[in-house]
Amino acid sequence: MKQLIIALGRQVGSGGHRIGGILAQRFDLPLYDRNLLAEIAAQRQLDPEALRQYEESPKSRFLSRTIRGLNNSAQAGLAELQFRFLEEKAAEGESFLVMGRCAEYILRDHPGLISLFVCRDLKDRVAVIRHTYGLSEAEALDFIRKGDKRRAAYHSEHCPTVWGHSESYDLTINTSRLGLEGTADFLEEYIHRRIADDPTRTLQL
Protein backbone atom coordinates (compact mmCIF):
# COMPACT_ATOMS: atom_id res chain seq x y z
CA MET A 1 0.00 0.00 0.00
CA LYS A 2 1.23 3.48 -0.78
CA GLN A 3 1.86 5.88 2.06
CA LEU A 4 -1.24 6.83 4.05
CA ILE A 5 -1.21 9.65 6.60
CA ILE A 6 -4.48 10.42 8.37
CA ALA A 7 -4.57 13.75 10.20
CA LEU A 8 -7.60 13.87 12.47
CA GLY A 9 -8.67 17.06 14.23
CA ARG A 10 -11.55 17.02 16.68
CA GLN A 11 -13.71 19.06 19.01
CA VAL A 12 -13.66 18.29 22.72
CA GLY A 13 -16.28 15.63 23.39
CA SER A 14 -16.83 14.79 19.71
CA GLY A 15 -15.66 11.20 19.93
CA GLY A 16 -12.74 11.97 17.64
CA HIS A 17 -10.22 10.08 19.76
CA ARG A 18 -12.36 6.94 19.69
CA ILE A 19 -12.80 7.22 15.92
CA GLY A 20 -9.07 7.75 15.48
CA GLY A 21 -8.40 4.54 17.37
CA ILE A 22 -10.89 2.62 15.23
CA LEU A 23 -9.40 3.91 11.96
CA ALA A 24 -5.83 3.25 13.09
CA GLN A 25 -6.79 -0.33 13.90
CA ARG A 26 -8.69 -0.91 10.65
CA PHE A 27 -5.86 0.44 8.50
CA ASP A 28 -3.14 -1.07 10.72
CA LEU A 29 -1.51 2.30 11.37
CA PRO A 30 0.56 3.60 14.28
CA LEU A 31 -1.49 6.18 16.17
CA TYR A 32 0.38 9.27 17.31
CA ASP A 33 -1.32 11.10 20.13
CA ARG A 34 -0.02 11.52 23.66
CA ASN A 35 2.34 8.58 23.08
CA LEU A 36 4.17 10.89 20.67
CA LEU A 37 5.57 12.71 23.72
CA ALA A 38 7.04 9.49 25.07
CA GLU A 39 8.86 8.83 21.80
CA ILE A 40 10.23 12.38 21.66
CA ALA A 41 11.27 12.19 25.31
CA ALA A 42 13.09 8.89 24.71
CA GLN A 43 14.91 10.30 21.67
CA ARG A 44 16.08 13.38 23.55
CA GLN A 45 16.42 11.91 27.04
CA LEU A 46 13.69 14.13 28.47
CA ASP A 47 11.03 13.52 31.12
CA PRO A 48 7.71 12.81 29.31
CA GLU A 49 5.70 13.99 32.33
CA ALA A 50 7.47 17.33 32.22
CA LEU A 51 6.52 17.68 28.54
CA ARG A 52 2.88 16.67 29.00
CA GLN A 53 1.87 19.89 30.74
CA TYR A 54 2.67 21.82 27.54
CA GLU A 55 0.84 19.44 25.20
CA GLU A 56 -1.24 21.15 22.47
CA SER A 57 -1.31 24.39 24.45
CA PRO A 58 -0.73 27.91 23.16
CA LYS A 59 2.27 29.73 24.53
CA SER A 60 1.81 32.09 27.44
CA ARG A 61 1.75 35.75 26.41
CA PHE A 62 3.37 36.68 29.72
CA LEU A 63 6.13 34.06 29.98
CA SER A 64 7.32 33.87 26.38
CA ARG A 65 9.57 36.17 24.37
CA THR A 66 10.58 36.11 20.73
CA ILE A 67 14.07 37.36 19.93
CA ARG A 68 15.37 37.30 16.33
CA GLY A 69 12.66 34.83 15.38
CA LEU A 70 13.41 32.42 18.25
CA ASN A 71 10.86 31.84 21.00
CA ASN A 72 11.76 30.81 24.54
CA SER A 73 8.30 29.35 25.26
CA ALA A 74 8.19 25.72 26.41
CA GLN A 75 4.89 25.30 24.54
CA ALA A 76 6.37 26.60 21.29
CA GLY A 77 9.47 24.44 21.72
CA LEU A 78 7.42 21.29 22.29
CA ALA A 79 5.21 22.07 19.29
CA GLU A 80 8.28 22.38 17.07
CA LEU A 81 9.64 19.06 18.37
CA GLN A 82 6.35 17.35 17.53
CA PHE A 83 6.13 18.94 14.09
CA ARG A 84 9.70 17.87 13.32
CA PHE A 85 8.97 14.33 14.52
CA LEU A 86 5.93 14.04 12.24
CA GLU A 87 7.74 15.57 9.27
CA GLU A 88 10.61 13.09 9.68
CA LYS A 89 8.22 10.12 9.87
CA ALA A 90 6.38 11.34 6.78
CA ALA A 91 9.63 11.95 4.87
CA GLU A 92 10.73 8.40 5.70
CA GLY A 93 7.59 7.10 3.98
CA GLU A 94 5.88 5.91 7.14
CA SER A 95 2.11 5.60 7.23
CA PHE A 96 0.37 6.68 10.43
CA LEU A 97 -2.62 8.41 12.01
CA VAL A 98 -2.04 11.54 14.07
CA MET A 99 -4.49 13.27 16.36
CA GLY A 100 -4.46 17.07 16.12
CA ARG A 101 -1.05 18.77 16.31
CA CYS A 102 -1.73 20.86 13.19
CA ALA A 103 -0.86 17.82 11.10
CA GLU A 104 -3.33 18.69 8.35
CA TYR A 105 -1.25 21.81 7.69
CA ILE A 106 2.25 20.71 8.73
CA LEU A 107 2.10 17.66 6.43
CA ARG A 108 0.08 19.27 3.64
CA ASP A 109 2.74 18.68 0.97
CA HIS A 110 2.69 14.89 1.36
CA PRO A 111 0.46 13.26 -1.31
CA GLY A 112 -0.53 10.47 1.10
CA LEU A 113 -2.22 12.89 3.51
CA ILE A 114 -5.96 12.69 4.21
CA SER A 115 -7.17 15.35 6.63
CA LEU A 116 -10.35 14.94 8.65
CA PHE A 117 -12.15 16.95 11.31
CA VAL A 118 -14.70 15.47 13.70
CA CYS A 119 -17.39 17.60 15.35
CA ARG A 120 -20.60 16.86 17.27
CA ASP A 121 -23.79 18.61 18.36
CA LEU A 122 -23.12 20.61 21.51
CA LYS A 123 -25.83 18.89 23.56
CA ASP A 124 -24.26 15.51 22.80
CA ARG A 125 -20.80 16.77 23.68
CA VAL A 126 -22.09 18.11 27.00
CA ALA A 127 -23.72 14.75 27.76
CA VAL A 128 -20.50 12.87 27.03
CA ILE A 129 -18.33 15.16 29.15
CA ARG A 130 -20.83 15.04 32.03
CA HIS A 131 -20.82 11.25 31.97
CA THR A 132 -17.04 10.95 31.57
CA TYR A 133 -15.98 13.41 34.27
CA GLY A 134 -19.01 13.53 36.56
CA LEU A 135 -19.62 17.24 35.94
CA SER A 136 -22.72 19.39 36.07
CA GLU A 137 -24.13 20.70 32.80
CA ALA A 138 -22.61 24.14 33.41
CA GLU A 139 -19.24 22.63 34.33
CA ALA A 140 -19.26 20.41 31.24
CA LEU A 141 -20.08 23.34 29.00
CA ASP A 142 -17.23 25.36 30.52
CA PHE A 143 -14.86 22.38 30.08
CA ILE A 144 -15.78 22.11 26.41
CA ARG A 145 -15.50 25.80 25.66
CA LYS A 146 -12.11 26.10 27.35
CA GLY A 147 -10.81 22.98 25.60
CA ASP A 148 -11.95 24.12 22.17
CA LYS A 149 -10.56 27.60 22.79
CA ARG A 150 -7.17 26.15 23.76
CA ARG A 151 -7.01 23.96 20.64
CA ALA A 152 -8.06 26.81 18.38
CA ALA A 153 -5.46 29.14 19.91
CA TYR A 154 -2.73 26.50 19.56
CA HIS A 155 -3.70 25.98 15.92
CA SER A 156 -3.76 29.68 15.09
CA GLU A 157 -0.25 30.12 16.52
CA HIS A 158 1.20 27.60 14.09
CA CYS A 159 -1.07 27.63 11.03
CA PRO A 160 -2.59 30.28 8.74
CA THR A 161 -5.69 28.09 8.37
CA VAL A 162 -8.67 28.11 10.76
CA TRP A 163 -9.10 25.27 13.26
CA GLY A 164 -12.33 23.38 12.61
CA HIS A 165 -13.19 25.30 9.43
CA SER A 166 -14.32 23.00 6.63
CA GLU A 167 -11.93 24.56 4.12
CA SER A 168 -8.96 23.55 6.29
CA TYR A 169 -9.67 19.80 5.87
CA ASP A 170 -10.55 17.28 3.20
CA LEU A 171 -13.67 16.26 5.09
CA THR A 172 -15.53 17.48 8.18
CA ILE A 173 -18.12 15.18 9.75
CA ASN A 174 -20.63 15.41 12.62
CA THR A 175 -20.71 12.26 14.75
CA SER A 176 -24.21 13.07 16.04
CA ARG A 177 -25.60 11.98 12.67
CA LEU A 178 -24.22 8.43 12.32
CA GLY A 179 -22.85 7.72 15.80
CA LEU A 180 -19.22 6.81 16.43
CA GLU A 181 -19.20 3.39 14.77
CA GLY A 182 -21.26 4.63 11.82
CA THR A 183 -18.96 7.63 11.40
CA ALA A 184 -15.91 5.37 11.51
CA ASP A 185 -17.49 3.13 8.84
CA PHE A 186 -18.20 6.14 6.62
CA LEU A 187 -14.67 7.49 7.03
CA GLU A 188 -13.17 4.07 6.34
CA GLU A 189 -15.04 3.93 3.04
CA TYR A 190 -13.98 7.48 2.21
CA ILE A 191 -10.32 6.67 2.91
CA HIS A 192 -10.49 3.51 0.79
CA ARG A 193 -11.85 5.58 -2.10
CA ARG A 194 -9.10 8.14 -1.64
CA ILE A 195 -6.44 5.44 -1.62
CA ALA A 196 -7.82 4.00 -4.86
CA ASP A 197 -8.20 7.42 -6.48
CA ASP A 198 -5.91 8.48 -9.31
CA PRO A 199 -4.04 11.66 -8.26
CA THR A 200 -3.41 12.51 -11.91
CA ARG A 201 -7.12 12.75 -12.77
CA THR A 202 -8.28 15.87 -14.54
CA LEU A 203 -10.51 18.37 -12.79
CA GLN A 204 -14.16 17.81 -13.65
CA LEU A 205 -16.07 21.00 -14.48
CYANA upper distance limits for C-alpha pairs under 8 A (distance plus 0.5 A):
  2 LYS  CA    112 GLY  CA      7.95
  2 LYS  CA    195 ILE  CA      8.46
  3 GLN  CA     93 GLY  CA      6.66
  3 GLN  CA     94 GLU  CA      6.98
  3 GLN  CA     95 SER  CA      5.68
  3 GLN  CA    112 GLY  CA      5.76
  4 LEU  CA     94 GLU  CA      8.31
  4 LEU  CA     95 SER  CA      5.28
  4 LEU  CA     96 PHE  CA      7.09
  4 LEU  CA    112 GLY  CA      5.24
  4 LEU  CA    113 LEU  CA      6.66
  4 LEU  CA    114 ILE  CA      8.03
  4 LEU  CA    195 ILE  CA      8.32
  5 ILE  CA     90 ALA  CA      8.27
  5 ILE  CA     95 SER  CA      5.78
  5 ILE  CA     96 PHE  CA      5.60
  5 ILE  CA     97 LEU  CA      6.23
  5 ILE  CA     98 VAL  CA      8.25
  5 ILE  CA    112 GLY  CA      6.10
  5 ILE  CA    113 LEU  CA      5.10
  5 ILE  CA    114 ILE  CA      6.63
  6 ILE  CA     96 PHE  CA      6.96
  6 ILE  CA     97 LEU  CA      5.06
  6 ILE  CA     98 VAL  CA      6.80
  6 ILE  CA    113 LEU  CA      6.40
  6 ILE  CA    114 ILE  CA      5.46
  6 ILE  CA    115 SER  CA      6.38
  6 ILE  CA    116 LEU  CA      7.91
  7 ALA  CA     97 LEU  CA      6.47
  7 ALA  CA     98 VAL  CA      5.63
  7 ALA  CA     99 MET  CA      6.68
  7 ALA  CA    100 GLY  CA      7.29
  7 ALA  CA    103 ALA  CA      6.08
  7 ALA  CA    104 GLU  CA      5.92
  7 ALA  CA    113 LEU  CA      7.64
  7 ALA  CA    114 ILE  CA      6.74
  7 ALA  CA    115 SER  CA      5.19
  7 ALA  CA    116 LEU  CA      6.60
  8 LEU  CA     16 GLY  CA      8.03
  8 LEU  CA     20 GLY  CA      7.47
  8 LEU  CA     97 LEU  CA      7.90
  8 LEU  CA     98 VAL  CA      6.74
  8 LEU  CA     99 MET  CA      5.51
  8 LEU  CA    100 GLY  CA      6.28
  8 LEU  CA    103 ALA  CA      8.42
  8 LEU  CA    104 GLU  CA      8.14
  8 LEU  CA    115 SER  CA      6.54
  8 LEU  CA    116 LEU  CA      5.33
  8 LEU  CA    117 PHE  CA      6.12
  8 LEU  CA    118 VAL  CA      7.88
  9 GLY  CA     16 GLY  CA      7.86
  9 GLY  CA     99 MET  CA      6.53
  9 GLY  CA    100 GLY  CA      5.11
  9 GLY  CA    102 CYS  CA      8.48
  9 GLY  CA    115 SER  CA      8.43
  9 GLY  CA    116 LEU  CA      6.70
  9 GLY  CA    117 PHE  CA      5.05
  9 GLY  CA    118 VAL  CA      6.76
  9 GLY  CA    164 GLY  CA      7.98
 10 ARG  CA     14 SER  CA      6.98
 10 ARG  CA     15 GLY  CA      8.34
 10 ARG  CA     16 GLY  CA      5.78
 10 ARG  CA     17 HIS  CA      8.21
 10 ARG  CA    100 GLY  CA      7.61
 10 ARG  CA    117 PHE  CA      5.91
 10 ARG  CA    118 VAL  CA      5.10
 10 ARG  CA    119 CYS  CA      6.52
 10 ARG  CA    164 GLY  CA      8.09
 11 GLN  CA     16 GLY  CA      7.80
 11 GLN  CA    118 VAL  CA      6.99
 11 GLN  CA    119 CYS  CA      5.89
 11 GLN  CA    120 ARG  CA      7.94
 11 GLN  CA    148 ASP  CA      6.71
 11 GLN  CA    164 GLY  CA      8.34
 12 VAL  CA    125 ARG  CA      7.87
 12 VAL  CA    144 ILE  CA      6.21
 12 VAL  CA    147 GLY  CA      6.70
 12 VAL  CA    148 ASP  CA      6.60
 13 GLY  CA    120 ARG  CA      8.09
 13 GLY  CA    124 ASP  CA      8.50
 13 GLY  CA    125 ARG  CA      5.17
 13 GLY  CA    126 VAL  CA      7.77
 13 GLY  CA    128 VAL  CA      6.72
 13 GLY  CA    129 ILE  CA      6.63
 13 GLY  CA    144 ILE  CA      7.67
 14 SER  CA    118 VAL  CA      6.91
 14 SER  CA    119 CYS  CA      5.72
 14 SER  CA    120 ARG  CA      5.45
 14 SER  CA    125 ARG  CA      6.46
 14 SER  CA    175 THR  CA      7.29
 15 GLY  CA     19 ILE  CA      6.83
 15 GLY  CA    118 VAL  CA      8.12
 15 GLY  CA    120 ARG  CA      8.47
 15 GLY  CA    175 THR  CA      7.81
 15 GLY  CA    180 LEU  CA      7.14
 16 GLY  CA     20 GLY  CA      6.49
 16 GLY  CA    118 VAL  CA      6.12
 16 GLY  CA    119 CYS  CA      8.15
 17 HIS  CA     21 GLY  CA      6.81
 17 HIS  CA     99 MET  CA      7.88
 18 ARG  CA     22 ILE  CA      6.89
 18 ARG  CA    180 LEU  CA      8.09
 19 ILE  CA     23 LEU  CA      6.68
 19 ILE  CA    180 LEU  CA      6.95
 19 ILE  CA    181 GLU  CA      8.04
 19 ILE  CA    183 THR  CA      8.16
 19 ILE  CA    184 ALA  CA      6.21
 20 GLY  CA     24 ALA  CA      6.54
 20 GLY  CA     31 LEU  CA      8.27
 20 GLY  CA     97 LEU  CA      7.85
 20 GLY  CA     99 MET  CA      7.72
 21 GLY  CA     25 GLN  CA      6.69
 21 GLY  CA     31 LEU  CA      7.71
 22 ILE  CA     26 ARG  CA      6.68
 22 ILE  CA    184 ALA  CA      7.33
 23 LEU  CA     27 PHE  CA      6.55
 23 LEU  CA    184 ALA  CA      7.19
 23 LEU  CA    188 GLU  CA      7.27
 24 ALA  CA     28 ASP  CA      6.12
 24 ALA  CA     29 LEU  CA      5.24
 24 ALA  CA     30 PRO  CA      7.01
 24 ALA  CA     31 LEU  CA      6.57
 24 ALA  CA     96 PHE  CA      8.06
 24 ALA  CA     97 LEU  CA      6.67
 25 GLN  CA     29 LEU  CA      6.92
 26 ARG  CA    188 GLU  CA      8.47
 29 LEU  CA     95 SER  CA      6.91
 29 LEU  CA     96 PHE  CA      5.36
 29 LEU  CA     97 LEU  CA      6.73
 30 PRO  CA     95 SER  CA      7.99
 30 PRO  CA     96 PHE  CA      5.44
 30 PRO  CA     97 LEU  CA      6.70
 31 LEU  CA     96 PHE  CA      6.55
 31 LEU  CA     97 LEU  CA      5.35
 31 LEU  CA     98 VAL  CA      6.28
 31 LEU  CA     99 MET  CA      8.20
 32 TYR  CA     36 LEU  CA      5.82
 32 TYR  CA     96 PHE  CA      7.85
 32 TYR  CA     97 LEU  CA      6.66
 32 TYR  CA     98 VAL  CA      5.14
 32 TYR  CA     99 MET  CA      6.87
 33 ASP  CA     37 LEU  CA      8.44
 33 ASP  CA     98 VAL  CA      6.61
 33 ASP  CA     99 MET  CA      5.88
 33 ASP  CA    100 GLY  CA      8.35
 34 ARG  CA     38 ALA  CA      7.97
 34 ARG  CA     52 ARG  CA      8.46
 35 ASN  CA     39 GLU  CA      7.15
 36 LEU  CA     40 ILE  CA      6.82
 36 LEU  CA     82 GLN  CA      8.01
 37 LEU  CA     41 ALA  CA      6.44
 37 LEU  CA     48 PRO  CA      6.48
 37 LEU  CA     51 LEU  CA      7.49
 37 LEU  CA     52 ARG  CA      7.63
 37 LEU  CA     82 GLN  CA      8.28
 38 ALA  CA     42 ALA  CA      6.60
 38 ALA  CA     48 PRO  CA      5.93
 39 GLU  CA     43 GLN  CA      6.72
 40 ILE  CA     44 ARG  CA      6.73
 40 ILE  CA     46 LEU  CA      8.34
 40 ILE  CA     81 LEU  CA      7.97
 40 ILE  CA     82 GLN  CA      8.04
 40 ILE  CA     85 PHE  CA      8.01
 41 ALA  CA     45 GLN  CA      5.93
 41 ALA  CA     46 LEU  CA      4.93
 41 ALA  CA     47 ASP  CA      6.46
 41 ALA  CA     48 PRO  CA      5.89
 41 ALA  CA     51 LEU  CA      8.45
 42 ALA  CA     46 LEU  CA      6.98
 46 LEU  CA     50 ALA  CA      8.43
 47 ASP  CA     51 LEU  CA      7.16
 48 PRO  CA     52 ARG  CA      6.68
 49 GLU  CA     53 GLN  CA      7.72
 51 LEU  CA     55 GLU  CA      7.31
 51 LEU  CA     78 LEU  CA      7.77
 54 TYR  CA     74 ALA  CA      7.35
 54 TYR  CA     75 GLN  CA      5.60
 54 TYR  CA     78 LEU  CA      7.60
 55 GLU  CA     75 GLN  CA      7.65
 55 GLU  CA     78 LEU  CA      7.93
 55 GLU  CA     79 ALA  CA      8.30
 56 GLU  CA     75 GLN  CA      8.19
 56 GLU  CA     79 ALA  CA      7.75
 56 GLU  CA    101 ARG  CA      7.11
 56 GLU  CA    150 ARG  CA      8.36
 56 GLU  CA    151 ARG  CA      7.17
 56 GLU  CA    154 TYR  CA      6.77
 57 SER  CA     75 GLN  CA      6.76
 57 SER  CA    150 ARG  CA      6.66
 57 SER  CA    151 ARG  CA      7.37
 57 SER  CA    153 ALA  CA      8.27
 57 SER  CA    154 TYR  CA      6.01
 58 PRO  CA     75 GLN  CA      6.85
 58 PRO  CA     76 ALA  CA      7.96
 58 PRO  CA    150 ARG  CA      7.20
 58 PRO  CA    151 ARG  CA      8.34
 58 PRO  CA    153 ALA  CA      6.36
 58 PRO  CA    154 TYR  CA      4.85
 58 PRO  CA    157 GLU  CA      7.51
 59 LYS  CA     63 LEU  CA      8.45
 59 LYS  CA     64 SER  CA      7.29
 59 LYS  CA     73 SER  CA      6.58
 59 LYS  CA     74 ALA  CA      7.90
 59 LYS  CA     75 GLN  CA      5.65
 59 LYS  CA     76 ALA  CA      6.59
 59 LYS  CA    154 TYR  CA      8.26
 60 SER  CA     64 SER  CA      6.39
 60 SER  CA     73 SER  CA      7.87
 60 SER  CA     75 GLN  CA      8.50
 63 LEU  CA     73 SER  CA      7.51
 64 SER  CA     71 ASN  CA      7.25
 64 SER  CA     72 ASN  CA      6.19
 64 SER  CA     73 SER  CA      5.25
 65 ARG  CA     71 ASN  CA      6.14
 65 ARG  CA     72 ASN  CA      6.30
 65 ARG  CA     73 SER  CA      7.49
 66 THR  CA     70 LEU  CA      5.77
 66 THR  CA     71 ASN  CA      4.78
 66 THR  CA     72 ASN  CA      7.13
 67 ILE  CA     71 ASN  CA      6.97
 71 ASN  CA     76 ALA  CA      7.41
 71 ASN  CA     77 GLY  CA      8.06
 72 ASN  CA     76 ALA  CA      8.08
 72 ASN  CA     77 GLY  CA      7.83
 73 SER  CA     77 GLY  CA      6.66
 74 ALA  CA     78 LEU  CA      6.59
 75 GLN  CA     79 ALA  CA      6.67
 76 ALA  CA     80 GLU  CA      6.77
 77 GLY  CA     81 LEU  CA      6.85
 78 LEU  CA     82 GLN  CA      6.77
 79 ALA  CA     83 PHE  CA      6.65
 79 ALA  CA    101 ARG  CA      8.18
 80 GLU  CA     84 ARG  CA      6.54
 81 LEU  CA     85 PHE  CA      6.64
 82 GLN  CA     86 LEU  CA      6.76
 82 GLN  CA    101 ARG  CA      8.13
 83 PHE  CA     87 GLU  CA      6.60
 83 PHE  CA    101 ARG  CA      8.02
 83 PHE  CA    103 ALA  CA      8.18
 83 PHE  CA    106 ILE  CA      7.35
 84 ARG  CA     88 GLU  CA      6.57
 85 PHE  CA     89 LYS  CA      6.81
 86 LEU  CA     90 ALA  CA      6.61
 86 LEU  CA    103 ALA  CA      8.35
 86 LEU  CA    107 LEU  CA      8.34
 87 GLU  CA     91 ALA  CA      6.50
 87 GLU  CA    106 ILE  CA      8.05
 87 GLU  CA    107 LEU  CA      7.15
 88 GLU  CA     92 GLU  CA      6.65
 89 LYS  CA     93 GLY  CA      7.16
 89 LYS  CA     94 GLU  CA      6.04
 90 ALA  CA     94 GLU  CA      5.97
 90 ALA  CA     95 SER  CA      7.67
 90 ALA  CA    107 LEU  CA      8.14
 90 ALA  CA    110 HIS  CA      7.95
 98 VAL  CA    103 ALA  CA      7.54
 99 MET  CA    103 ALA  CA      8.34
101 ARG  CA    155 HIS  CA      8.18
102 CYS  CA    106 ILE  CA      6.48
102 CYS  CA    155 HIS  CA      6.62
102 CYS  CA    158 HIS  CA      7.90
102 CYS  CA    159 CYS  CA      7.64
103 ALA  CA    107 LEU  CA      6.04
103 ALA  CA    108 ARG  CA      8.16
104 GLU  CA    108 ARG  CA      6.34
104 GLU  CA    113 LEU  CA      8.14
104 GLU  CA    114 ILE  CA      8.25
104 GLU  CA    115 SER  CA      5.87
104 GLU  CA    116 LEU  CA      8.46
104 GLU  CA    168 SER  CA      8.22
104 GLU  CA    169 TYR  CA      7.40
105 TYR  CA    159 CYS  CA      7.21
105 TYR  CA    161 THR  CA      8.23
107 LEU  CA    113 LEU  CA      7.57
108 ARG  CA    113 LEU  CA      7.28
114 ILE  CA    170 ASP  CA      7.07
114 ILE  CA    191 ILE  CA      8.05
115 SER  CA    169 TYR  CA      5.67
115 SER  CA    170 ASP  CA      5.69
115 SER  CA    171 LEU  CA      7.24
116 LEU  CA    169 TYR  CA      6.14
116 LEU  CA    170 ASP  CA      6.44
116 LEU  CA    171 LEU  CA      5.54
116 LEU  CA    172 THR  CA      6.30
116 LEU  CA    173 ILE  CA      8.35
117 PHE  CA    164 GLY  CA      7.06
117 PHE  CA    166 SER  CA      8.45
117 PHE  CA    169 TYR  CA      7.12
117 PHE  CA    171 LEU  CA      6.94
117 PHE  CA    172 THR  CA      5.14
117 PHE  CA    173 ILE  CA      6.92
118 VAL  CA    172 THR  CA      6.44
118 VAL  CA    173 ILE  CA      5.73
118 VAL  CA    174 ASN  CA      6.53
118 VAL  CA    175 THR  CA      7.39
119 CYS  CA    172 THR  CA      7.91
119 CYS  CA    173 ILE  CA      6.64
119 CYS  CA    174 ASN  CA      5.27
119 CYS  CA    175 THR  CA      6.81
120 ARG  CA    124 ASP  CA      7.26
120 ARG  CA    125 ARG  CA      6.92
120 ARG  CA    174 ASN  CA      5.37
120 ARG  CA    175 THR  CA      5.75
120 ARG  CA    176 SER  CA      5.87
121 ASP  CA    125 ARG  CA      6.87
121 ASP  CA    174 ASN  CA      7.78
121 ASP  CA    175 THR  CA      8.42
121 ASP  CA    176 SER  CA      6.51
122 LEU  CA    126 VAL  CA      6.62
123 LYS  CA    127 ALA  CA      6.76
124 ASP  CA    128 VAL  CA      6.74
124 ASP  CA    176 SER  CA      7.68
125 ARG  CA    129 ILE  CA      6.72
125 ARG  CA    144 ILE  CA      8.32
126 VAL  CA    130 ARG  CA      6.53
126 VAL  CA    137 GLU  CA      7.17
126 VAL  CA    140 ALA  CA      6.09
126 VAL  CA    141 LEU  CA      6.45
126 VAL  CA    144 ILE  CA      7.99
127 ALA  CA    131 HIS  CA      6.70
127 ALA  CA    137 GLU  CA      8.31
128 VAL  CA    132 THR  CA      6.53
129 ILE  CA    133 TYR  CA      6.40
129 ILE  CA    134 GLY  CA      8.11
129 ILE  CA    135 LEU  CA      7.71
129 ILE  CA    140 ALA  CA      6.22
129 ILE  CA    144 ILE  CA      8.39
130 ARG  CA    134 GLY  CA      5.60
130 ARG  CA    135 LEU  CA      5.14
130 ARG  CA    136 SER  CA      6.73
130 ARG  CA    137 GLU  CA      7.10
130 ARG  CA    140 ALA  CA      6.15
131 HIS  CA    135 LEU  CA      7.79
135 LEU  CA    139 GLU  CA      6.13
135 LEU  CA    140 ALA  CA      6.18
136 SER  CA    140 ALA  CA      6.52
137 GLU  CA    141 LEU  CA      6.66
138 ALA  CA    142 ASP  CA      6.72
139 GLU  CA    143 PHE  CA      6.61
140 ALA  CA    144 ILE  CA      6.70
141 LEU  CA    145 ARG  CA      6.68
142 ASP  CA    146 LYS  CA      6.57
143 PHE  CA    147 GLY  CA      6.57
144 ILE  CA    148 ASP  CA      6.56
145 ARG  CA    149 LYS  CA      6.48
146 LYS  CA    150 ARG  CA      6.61
147 GLY  CA    151 ARG  CA      6.82
148 ASP  CA    152 ALA  CA      6.56
149 LYS  CA    153 ALA  CA      6.55
150 ARG  CA    154 TYR  CA      6.62
151 ARG  CA    155 HIS  CA      6.61
151 ARG  CA    163 TRP  CA      8.28
152 ALA  CA    156 SER  CA      6.63
152 ALA  CA    162 VAL  CA      8.25
152 ALA  CA    163 TRP  CA      5.94
152 ALA  CA    164 GLY  CA      8.45
153 ALA  CA    157 GLU  CA      6.80
154 TYR  CA    158 HIS  CA      7.32
155 HIS  CA    159 CYS  CA      6.30
155 HIS  CA    162 VAL  CA      7.98
155 HIS  CA    163 TRP  CA      6.57
156 SER  CA    160 PRO  CA      6.98
156 SER  CA    161 THR  CA      7.67
156 SER  CA    162 VAL  CA      7.23
156 SER  CA    163 TRP  CA      7.67
161 THR  CA    168 SER  CA      6.48
162 VAL  CA    168 SER  CA      6.89
163 TRP  CA    168 SER  CA      7.68
164 GLY  CA    168 SER  CA      7.67
165 HIS  CA    169 TYR  CA      7.93
166 SER  CA    170 ASP  CA      8.16
166 SER  CA    171 LEU  CA      7.45
166 SER  CA    172 THR  CA      6.35
173 ILE  CA    183 THR  CA      8.28
174 ASN  CA    178 LEU  CA      8.36
175 THR  CA    179 GLY  CA      5.63
175 THR  CA    180 LEU  CA      6.39
175 THR  CA    183 THR  CA      6.47
178 LEU  CA    182 GLY  CA      5.35
178 LEU  CA    183 THR  CA      5.90
179 GLY  CA    183 THR  CA      6.37
180 LEU  CA    184 ALA  CA      6.60
181 GLU  CA    185 ASP  CA      6.67
182 GLY  CA    186 PHE  CA      6.72
183 THR  CA    187 LEU  CA      6.63
184 ALA  CA    188 GLU  CA      6.49
185 ASP  CA    189 GLU  CA      6.85
186 PHE  CA    190 TYR  CA      6.76
187 LEU  CA    191 ILE  CA      6.54
188 GLU  CA    192 HIS  CA      6.69
189 GLU  CA    193 ARG  CA      6.78
190 TYR  CA    194 ARG  CA      6.75
191 ILE  CA    195 ILE  CA      6.59
192 HIS  CA    196 ALA  CA      6.76
193 ARG  CA    197 ASP  CA      6.48
